[in-house]
Amino acid sequence: MKQLFPIRHVMGYVFSLILSVVALAVIFWDMSFAMGMTILLVCAAIQASVQLFLFMHATEDKTTKTSNMANLVYALFVGLVTVFGTLFTMIWGYQ
């Protein structure tokens, strides 16, 4: 019966809820901009990791673990190029 209950998923869900409450608390508490952004960025990174590894099963299958990680790195690269390319052309004054 222990194998049938998804304790890792339940704990991941609870941890995601806690991280969401922490992010919401940043809004309600009077913090400096730098402190608030630091807490939000750390919470966002942890939340993304929890979602990726627990709910999207990025490392569960041993045979496709390498290809899943390669796809993740490629997607991260494309995302960063898109974000920084957009910032470069629209905000930083490329003409």
N, CA, C and O atoms as a printed pandas DataFrame, in Angstrom:
     atom_number atom_name residue_name chain_id  residue_number  x_coord  y_coord  z_coord
0              1         N          MET        A               1    0.825   -1.194    0.000
1              2        CA          MET        A               1    0.000    0.000    0.000
2              3         C          MET        A               1    0.871    1.261    0.000
3              4         O          MET        A               1    0.489    2.295   -0.548
4              5         N          LYS        A               2    2.042    1.154    0.622
5              6        CA          LYS        A               2    2.932    2.307    0.684
6              7         C          LYS        A               2    3.365    2.746   -0.708
7              8         O          LYS        A               2    3.527    3.943   -0.945
8              9         N          GLN        A               3    3.555    1.819   -1.624
9             10        CA          GLN        A               3    3.975    2.154   -2.976
10            11         C          GLN        A               3    2.856    2.809   -3.771
11            12         O          GLN        A               3    3.128    3.516   -4.741
12            13         N          LEU        A               4    1.620    2.595   -3.388
13            14        CA          LEU        A               4    0.490    3.156   -4.125
14            15         C          LEU        A               4    0.212    4.611   -3.759
15            16         O          LEU        A               4   -0.364    5.340   -4.566
16            17         N          PHE        A               5    0.599    5.045   -2.582
17            18        CA          PHE        A               5    0.335    6.420   -2.168
18            19         C          PHE        A               5    1.488    7.316   -2.617
19            20         O          PHE        A               5    2.638    7.066   -2.258
20            21         N          PRO        A               6    1.196    8.345   -3.391
21            22        CA          PRO        A               6    2.269    9.187   -3.946
22            23         C          PRO        A               6    2.737   10.251   -2.946
23            24         O          PRO        A               6    2.414   11.429   -3.096
24            25         N          ILE        A               7    3.482    9.845   -1.949
25            26        CA          ILE        A               7    3.914   10.763   -0.892
26            27         C          ILE        A               7    4.802   11.877   -1.440
27            28         O          ILE        A               7    4.718   13.012   -0.969
28            29         N          ARG        A               8    5.648   11.579   -2.423
29            30        CA          ARG        A               8    6.509   12.625   -3.001
30            31         C          ARG        A               8    5.670   13.698   -3.681
31            32         O          ARG        A               8    5.983   14.885   -3.586
32            33         N          HIS        A               9    4.616   13.291   -4.362
33            34        CA          HIS        A               9    3.765   14.254   -5.039
34            35         C          HIS        A               9    2.962   15.094   -4.059
35            36         O          HIS        A               9    2.769   16.291   -4.272
36            37         N          VAL        A              10    2.503   14.477   -3.002
37            38        CA          VAL        A              10    1.761   15.222   -1.981
38            39         C          VAL        A              10    2.684   16.223   -1.291
39            40         O          VAL        A              10    2.297   17.370   -1.067
40            41         N          MET        A              11    3.887   15.801   -0.956
41            42        CA          MET        A              11    4.833   16.716   -0.318
42            43         C          MET        A              11    5.237   17.834   -1.276
43            44         O          MET        A              11    5.407   18.976   -0.850
44            45         N          GLY        A              12    5.392   17.523   -2.557
45            46        CA          GLY        A              12    5.689   18.550   -3.543
46            47         C          GLY        A              12    4.563   19.560   -3.664
47            48         O          GLY        A              12    4.809   20.759   -3.798
48            49         N          TYR        A              13    3.335   19.080   -3.616
49            50        CA          TYR        A              13    2.172   19.971   -3.668
50            51         C          TYR        A              13    2.128   20.881   -2.444
51            52         O          TYR        A              13    1.892   22.082   -2.569
52            53         N          VAL        A              14    2.354   20.316   -1.276
53            54        CA          VAL        A              14    2.354   21.117   -0.041
54            55         C          VAL        A              14    3.495   22.140   -0.080
55            56         O          VAL        A              14    3.309   23.292    0.311
56            57         N          PHE        A              15    4.650   21.726   -0.542
57            58        CA          PHE        A              15    5.794   22.639   -0.648
58            59         C          PHE        A              15    5.506   23.758   -1.645
59            60         O          PHE        A              15    5.896   24.905   -1.424
60            61         N          SER        A              16    4.821   23.426   -2.746
61            62        CA          SER        A              16    4.436   24.458   -3.716
62            63         C          SER        A              16    3.468   25.457   -3.099
63            64         O          SER        A              16    3.560   26.656   -3.359
64            65         N          LEU        A              17    2.546   24.971   -2.288
65            66        CA          LEU        A              17    1.616   25.872   -1.607
66            67         C          LEU        A              17    2.352   26.787   -0.624
67            68         O          LEU        A              17    2.046   27.976   -0.528
68            69         N          ILE        A              18    3.310   26.233    0.094
69            70        CA          ILE        A              18    4.086   27.044    1.038
70            71         C          ILE        A              18    4.871   28.115    0.297
71            72         O          ILE        A              18    4.917   29.263    0.738
72            73         N          LEU        A              19    5.489   27.757   -0.822
73            74        CA          LEU        A              19    6.229   28.748   -1.614
74            75         C          LEU        A              19    5.304   29.826   -2.163
75            76         O          LEU        A              19    5.697   30.989   -2.254
76            77         N          SER        A              20    4.089   29.458   -2.526
77            78        CA          SER        A              20    3.121   30.449   -3.007
78            79         C          SER        A              20    2.707   31.397   -1.892
79            80         O          SER        A              20    2.529   32.592   -2.128
80            81         N          VAL        A              21    2.555   30.882   -0.693
81            82        CA          VAL        A              21    2.209   31.735    0.455
82            83         C          VAL        A              21    3.362   32.677    0.779
83            84         O          VAL        A              21    3.130   33.835    1.126
84            85         N          VAL        A              22    4.591   32.204    0.673
85            86        CA          VAL        A              22    5.751   33.070    0.909
86            87         C          VAL        A              22    5.789   34.192   -0.129
87            88         O          VAL        A              22    6.051   35.346    0.209
88            89         N          ALA        A              23    5.528   33.850   -1.391
89            90        CA          ALA        A              23    5.508   34.874   -2.436
90            91         C          ALA        A              23    4.381   35.879   -2.204
91            92         O          ALA        A              23    4.559   37.072   -2.448
92            93         N          LEU        A              24    3.241   35.417   -1.744
93            94        CA          LEU        A              24    2.132   36.314   -1.438
94            95         C          LEU        A              24    2.455   37.192   -0.234
95            96         O          LEU        A              24    2.042   38.351   -0.184
96            97         N          ALA        A              25    3.185   36.654    0.728
97            98        CA          ALA        A              25    3.565   37.432    1.908
98            99         C          ALA        A              25    4.500   38.578    1.539
99           100         O          ALA        A              25    4.479   39.627    2.181
100          101         N          VAL        A              26    5.311   38.386    0.517
101          102        CA          VAL        A              26    6.196   39.463    0.067
102          103         C          VAL        A              26    5.369   40.666   -0.372
103          104         O          VAL        A              26    5.767   41.813   -0.166
104          105         N          ILE        A              27    4.224   40.397   -0.973
105          106        CA          ILE        A              27    3.360   41.484   -1.434
106          107         C          ILE        A              27    2.768   42.239   -0.235
107          108         O          ILE        A              27    2.705   43.468   -0.244
108          109         N          PHE        A              28    2.345   41.515    0.773
109          110        CA          PHE        A              28    1.642   42.139    1.893
110          111         C          PHE        A              28    2.577   42.787    2.910
111          112         O          PHE        A              28    2.198   43.767    3.552
112          113         N          TRP        A              29    3.778   42.266    3.067
113          114        CA          TRP        A              29    4.704   42.845    4.029
114          115         C          TRP        A              29    5.450   44.003    3.391
115          116         O          TRP        A              29    5.709   44.003    2.188
116          117         N          ASP        A              30    5.783   44.964    4.189
117          118        CA          ASP        A              30    6.491   46.143    3.683
118          119         C          ASP        A              30    7.990   45.837    3.655
119          120         O          ASP        A              30    8.681   45.955    4.667
120          121         N          MET        A              31    8.476   45.443    2.476
121          122        CA          MET        A              31    9.889   45.100    2.311
122          123         C          MET        A              31   10.519   46.044    1.308
123          124         O          MET        A              31    9.831   46.690    0.517
124          125         N          SER        A              32   11.806   46.111    1.353
125          126        CA          SER        A              32   12.502   46.878    0.324
126          127         C          SER        A              32   12.378   46.137   -1.013
127          128         O          SER        A              32   12.102   44.938   -1.053
128          129         N          PHE        A              33   12.585   46.867   -2.085
129          130        CA          PHE        A              33   12.460   46.267   -3.414
130          131         C          PHE        A              33   13.472   45.136   -3.604
131          132         O          PHE        A              33   13.131   44.072   -4.120
132          133         N          ALA        A              34   14.708   45.370   -3.188
133          134        CA          ALA        A              34   15.756   44.367   -3.381
134          135         C          ALA        A              34   15.459   43.091   -2.590
135          136         O          ALA        A              34   15.641   41.988   -3.106
136          137         N          MET        A              35   15.007   43.233   -1.353
137          138        CA          MET        A              35   14.698   42.059   -0.530
138          139         C          MET        A              35   13.509   41.298   -1.109
139          140         O          MET        A              35   13.535   40.069   -1.185
140          141         N          GLY        A              36   12.472   42.019   -1.515
141          142        CA          GLY        A              36   11.299   41.375   -2.092
142          143         C          GLY        A              36   11.629   40.624   -3.375
143          144         O          GLY        A              36   11.177   39.496   -3.569
144          145         N          MET        A              37   12.414   41.245   -4.251
145          146        CA          MET        A              37   12.776   40.594   -5.504
146          147         C          MET        A              37   13.671   39.382   -5.262
147          148         O          MET        A              37   13.549   38.375   -5.958
148          149         N          THR        A              38   14.562   39.471   -4.289
149          150        CA          THR        A              38   15.419   38.328   -3.966
150          151         C          THR        A              38   14.583   37.146   -3.498
151          152         O          THR        A              38   14.784   36.020   -3.953
152          153         N          ILE        A              39   13.651   37.398   -2.597
153          154        CA          ILE        A              39   12.793   36.322   -2.092
154          155         C          ILE        A              39   11.942   35.748   -3.216
155          156         O          ILE        A              39   11.789   34.531   -3.320
156          157         N          LEU        A              40   11.388   36.616   -4.059
157          158        CA          LEU        A              40   10.554   36.135   -5.162
158          159         C          LEU        A              40   11.346   35.305   -6.168
159          160         O          LEU        A              40   10.853   34.284   -6.649
160          161         N          LEU        A              41   12.561   35.729   -6.491
161          162        CA          LEU        A              41   13.374   34.974   -7.438
162          163         C          LEU        A              41   13.792   33.618   -6.881
163          164         O          LEU        A              41   13.797   32.624   -7.607
164          165         N          VAL        A              42   14.141   33.572   -5.606
165          166        CA          VAL        A              42   14.513   32.300   -4.988
166          167         C          VAL        A              42   13.302   31.366   -4.942
167          168         O          VAL        A              42   13.410   30.182   -5.262
168          169         N          CYS        A              43   12.154   31.906   -4.541
169          170        CA          CYS        A              43   10.937   31.088   -4.514
170          171         C          CYS        A              43   10.569   30.593   -5.909
171          172         O          CYS        A              43   10.151   29.446   -6.068
172          173         N          ALA        A              44   10.717   31.441   -6.915
173          174        CA          ALA        A              44   10.392   31.046   -8.291
174          175         C          ALA        A              44   11.319   29.931   -8.774
175          176         O          ALA        A              44   10.862   28.992   -9.427
176          177         N          ALA        A              45   12.596   30.019   -8.466
177          178        CA          ALA        A              45   13.542   28.983   -8.883
178          179         C          ALA        A              45   13.234   27.651   -8.193
179          180         O          ALA        A              45   13.263   26.598   -8.831
180          181         N          ILE        A              46   12.947   27.696   -6.918
181          182        CA          ILE        A              46   12.615   26.464   -6.186
182          183         C          ILE        A              46   11.305   25.885   -6.699
183          184         O          ILE        A              46   11.182   24.674   -6.878
184          185         N          GLN        A              47   10.319   26.760   -6.937
185          186        CA          GLN        A              47    9.024   26.313   -7.442
186          187         C          GLN        A              47    9.174   25.652   -8.810
187          188         O          GLN        A              47    8.563   24.614   -9.063
188          189         N          ALA        A              48    9.969   26.234   -9.683
189          190        CA          ALA        A              48   10.193   25.648  -11.005
190          191         C          ALA        A              48   10.870   24.290  -10.886
191          192         O          ALA        A              48   10.533   23.363  -11.622
192          193         N          SER        A              49   11.810   24.166   -9.978
193          194        CA          SER        A              49   12.484   22.877   -9.772
194          195         C          SER        A              49   11.520   21.818   -9.260
195          196         O          SER        A              49   11.528   20.681   -9.732
196          197         N          VAL        A              50   10.692   22.193   -8.297
197          198        CA          VAL        A              50    9.705   21.248   -7.759
198          199         C          VAL        A              50    8.762   20.800   -8.867
199          200         O          VAL        A              50    8.488   19.608   -9.004
200          201         N          GLN        A              51    8.268   21.742   -9.654
201          202        CA          GLN        A              51    7.355   21.390  -10.740
202          203         C          GLN        A              51    8.034   20.474  -11.757
203          204         O          GLN        A              51    7.438   19.495  -12.206
204          205         N          LEU        A              52    9.255   20.785  -12.115
205          206        CA          LEU        A              52    9.958   20.012  -13.137
206          207         C          LEU        A              52   10.271   18.602  -12.679
207          208         O          LEU        A              52    9.991   17.644  -13.399
208          209         N          PHE        A              53   10.838   18.459  -11.515
209          210        CA          PHE        A              53   11.324   17.153  -11.095
210          211         C          PHE        A              53   10.255   16.277  -10.451
211          212         O          PHE        A              53   10.349   15.052  -10.525
212          213         N          LEU        A              54    9.246   16.867   -9.825
213          214        CA          LEU        A              54    8.224   16.041   -9.190
214          215         C          LEU        A              54    7.011   15.814  -10.074
215          216         O          LEU        A              54    6.504   14.695  -10.152
216          217         N          PHE        A              55    6.541   16.849  -10.736
217          218        CA          PHE        A              55    5.281   16.722  -11.453
218          219         C          PHE        A              55    5.453   16.484  -12.947
219          220         O          PHE        A              55    4.547   15.952  -13.588
220          221         N          MET        A              56    6.584   16.861  -13.512
221          222        CA          MET        A              56    6.812   16.619  -14.934
222          223         C          MET        A              56    7.703   15.401  -15.157
223          224         O          MET        A              56    8.000   15.057  -16.301
224          225         N          HIS        A              57    8.125   14.755  -14.099
225          226        CA          HIS        A              57    8.852   13.486  -14.136
226          227         C          HIS        A              57   10.104   13.564  -15.014
227          228         O          HIS        A              57   10.336   12.690  -15.850
228          229         N          ALA        A              58   10.892   14.590  -14.825
229          230        CA          ALA        A              58   12.067   14.801  -15.673
230          231         C          ALA        A              58   13.152   13.759  -15.439
231          232         O          ALA        A              58   13.925   13.472  -16.353
232          233         N          THR        A              59   13.233   13.191  -14.257
233          234        CA          THR        A              59   14.324   12.256  -13.976
234          235         C          THR        A              59   13.843   10.864  -13.574
235          236         O          THR        A              59   14.640   10.069  -13.075
236          237         N          GLU        A              60   12.577   10.549  -13.773
237          238        CA          GLU        A              60   12.088    9.249  -13.318
238          239         C          GLU        A              60   12.497    8.094  -14.223
239          240         O          GLU        A              60   12.841    7.019  -13.732
240          241         N          ASP        A              61   12.466    8.298  -15.521
241          242        CA          ASP        A              61   12.798    7.229  -16.454
242          243         C          ASP        A              61   14.306    7.215  -16.686
243          244         O          ASP        A              61   14.863    8.183  -17.204
244          245         N          LYS        A              62   14.956    6.147  -16.314
245          246        CA          LYS        A              62   16.413    6.070  -16.411
246          247         C          LYS        A              62   16.902    5.998  -17.856
247          248         O          LYS        A              62   18.017    6.428  -18.151
248          249         N          THR        A              63   16.090    5.464  -18.751
249          250        CA          THR        A              63   16.542    5.306  -20.134
250          251         C          THR        A              63   16.521    6.624  -20.899
251          252         O          THR        A              63   17.331    6.820  -21.805
252          253         N          THR        A              64   15.619    7.524  -20.553
253          254        CA          THR        A              64   15.529    8.800  -21.279
254          255         C          THR        A              64   15.981    9.981  -20.437
255          256         O          THR        A              64   15.691   11.130  -20.772
256          257         N          LYS        A              65   16.686    9.710  -19.352
257          258        CA          LYS        A              65   17.127   10.788  -18.476
258          259         C          LYS        A              65   18.062   11.748  -19.204
259          260         O          LYS        A              65   17.938   12.962  -19.044
260          261         N          THR        A              66   18.982   11.236  -19.989
261          262        CA          THR        A              66   19.931   12.086  -20.703
262          263         C          THR        A              66   19.227   12.958  -21.735
263          264         O          THR        A              66   19.508   14.152  -21.841
264          265         N          SER        A              67   18.319   12.367  -22.488
265          266        CA          SER        A              67   17.617   13.161  -23.501
266          267         C          SER        A              67   16.686   14.181  -22.859
267          268         O          SER        A              67   16.519   15.277  -23.396
268          269         N          ASN        A              68   16.076   13.850  -21.726
269          270        CA          ASN        A              68   15.232   14.819  -21.025
270          271         C          ASN        A              68   16.056   16.011  -20.535
271          272         O          ASN        A              68   15.620   17.157  -20.641
272          273         N          MET        A              69   17.230   15.741  -20.008
273          274        CA          MET        A              69   18.079   16.832  -19.535
274          275         C          MET        A              69   18.608   17.671  -20.703
275          276         O          MET        A              69   18.717   18.892  -20.589
276          277         N          ALA        A              70   18.935   17.024  -21.817
277          278        CA          ALA        A              70   19.377   17.772  -23.000
278          279         C          ALA        A              70   18.258   18.661  -23.521
279          280         O          ALA        A              70   18.502   19.807  -23.900
280          281         N          ASN        A              71   17.042   18.148  -23.541
281          282        CA          ASN        A              71   15.894   18.958  -23.950
282          283         C          ASN        A              71   15.667   20.124  -22.994
283          284         O          ASN        A              71   15.314   21.222  -23.423
284          285         N          LEU        A              72   15.865   19.888  -21.717
285          286        CA          LEU        A              72   15.707   20.956  -20.725
286          287         C          LEU        A              72   16.748   22.050  -20.928
287          288         O          LEU        A              72   16.417   23.234  -20.886
288          289         N          VAL        A              73   17.990   21.669  -21.147
289          290        CA          VAL        A              73   19.049   22.655  -21.370
290          291         C          VAL        A              73   18.779   23.441  -22.648
291          292         O          VAL        A              73   18.955   24.660  -22.673
292          293         N          TYR        A              74   18.356   22.759  -23.704
293          294        CA          TYR        A              74   18.048   23.444  -24.958
294          295         C          TYR        A              74   16.876   24.418  -24.776
295          296         O          TYR        A              74   16.929   25.547  -25.263
296          297         N          ALA        A              75   15.826   23.988  -24.080
297          298        CA          ALA        A              75   14.674   24.867  -23.839
298          299         C          ALA        A              75   15.078   26.079  -23.003
299          300         O          ALA        A              75   14.609   27.189  -23.257
300          301         N          LEU        A              76   15.931   25.879  -22.022
301          302        CA          LEU        A              76   16.423   26.994  -21.214
302          303         C          LEU        A              76   17.231   27.969  -22.073
303          304         O          LEU        A              76   17.097   29.184  -21.928
304          305         N          PHE        A              77   18.063   27.441  -22.958
305          306        CA          PHE        A              77   18.845   28.284  -23.865
306          307         C          PHE        A              77   17.939   29.101  -24.778
307          308         O          PHE        A              77   18.139   30.306  -24.934
308          309         N          VAL        A              78   16.956   28.462  -25.374
309          310        CA          VAL        A              78   16.034   29.171  -26.270
310          311         C          VAL        A              78   15.251   30.231  -25.502
311          312         O          VAL        A              78   15.048   31.337  -26.002
312          313         N          GLY        A              79   14.814   29.901  -24.304
313          314        CA          GLY        A              79   14.086   30.870  -23.487
314          315         C          GLY        A              79   14.935   32.078  -23.131
315          316         O          GLY        A              79   14.473   33.215  -23.225
316          317         N          LEU        A              80   16.172   31.835  -22.724
317          318        CA          LEU        A              80   17.057   32.952  -22.368
318          319         C          LEU        A              80   17.405   33.813  -23.572
319          320         O          LEU        A              80   17.453   35.038  -23.460
320          321         N          VAL        A              81   17.649   33.193  -24.722
321          322        CA          VAL        A              81   17.928   33.962  -25.937
322          323         C          VAL        A              81   16.715   34.809  -26.314
323          324         O          VAL        A              81   16.866   35.960  -26.723
324          325         N          THR        A              82   15.532   34.256  -26.182
325          326        CA          THR        A              82   14.316   35.001  -26.504
326          327         C          THR        A              82   14.124   36.178  -25.565
327          328         O          THR        A              82   13.832   37.286  -26.014
328          329         N          VAL        A              83   14.284   35.955  -24.268
329          330        CA          VAL        A              83   14.081   37.029  -23.295
330          331         C          VAL        A              83   15.130   38.120  -23.459
331          332         O          VAL        A              83   14.789   39.300  -23.545
332          333         N          PHE        A              84   16.398   37.737  -23.505
333          334        CA          PHE        A              84   17.437   38.757  -23.598
334          335         C          PHE        A              84   17.496   39.399  -24.984
335          336         O          PHE        A              84   17.881   40.562  -25.102
336          337         N          GLY        A              85   17.128   38.671  -26.024
337          338        CA          GLY        A              85   17.032   39.273  -27.341
338          339         C          GLY        A              85   15.929   40.306  -27.408
339          340         O          GLY        A              85   16.090   41.359  -28.024
340          341         N          THR        A              86   14.804   40.005  -26.771
341          342        CA          THR        A              86   13.705   40.970  -26.714
342          343         C          THR        A              86   14.105   42.196  -25.916
343          344         O          THR        A              86   13.836   43.322  -26.333
344          345         N          LEU        A              87   14.746   41.989  -24.770
345          346        CA          LEU        A              87   15.207   43.129  -23.984
346          347         C          LEU        A              87   16.211   43.968  -24.762
347          348         O          LEU        A              87   16.167   45.197  -24.719
348          349         N          PHE        A              88   17.110   43.307  -25.468
349          350        CA          PHE        A              88   18.129   44.014  -26.229
350          351         C          PHE        A              88   17.509   44.881  -27.317
351          352         O          PHE        A              88   17.910   46.030  -27.499
352          353         N          THR        A              89   16.534   44.339  -28.040
353          354        CA          THR        A              89   15.970   45.095  -29.155
354          355         C          THR        A              89   14.934   46.113  -28.725
355          356         O          THR        A              89   14.784   47.132  -29.398
356          357         N          MET        A              90   14.219   45.892  -27.652
357          358        CA          MET        A              90   13.120   46.794  -27.303
358          359         C          MET        A              90   13.467   47.807  -26.204
359          360         O          MET        A              90   12.898   48.898  -26.167
360          361         N          ILE        A              91   14.376   47.457  -25.332
361          362        CA          ILE        A              91   14.631   48.334  -24.198
362          363         C          ILE        A              91   16.020   48.959  -24.271
363          364         O          ILE        A              91   16.172   50.152  -24.006
364          365         N          TRP        A              92   17.016   48.190  -24.619
365          366        CA          TRP        A              92   18.378   48.675  -24.535
366          367         C          TRP        A              92   18.801   49.482  -25.749
367          368         O          TRP        A              92   19.977   49.819  -25.878
368          369         N          GLY        A              93   17.882   49.798  -26.635
369          370        CA          GLY        A              93   18.114   50.764  -27.689
370          371         C          GLY        A              93   18.879   50.290  -28.896
371          372         O          GLY        A              93   19.613   51.072  -29.500
372          373         N          TYR        A              94   18.734   49.040  -29.267
373          374        CA          TYR        A              94   19.379   48.582  -30.493
374          375         C          TYR        A              94   18.676   49.236  -31.685
375          376         O          TYR        A              94   17.447   49.229  -31.762
376          377         N          GLN        A              95   19.451   49.799  -32.611
377          378        CA          GLN        A              95   18.847   50.480  -33.765
378          379         C          GLN        A              95   19.454   50.018  -35.049
379          380         O          GLN        A              95   19.066   50.486  -36.119
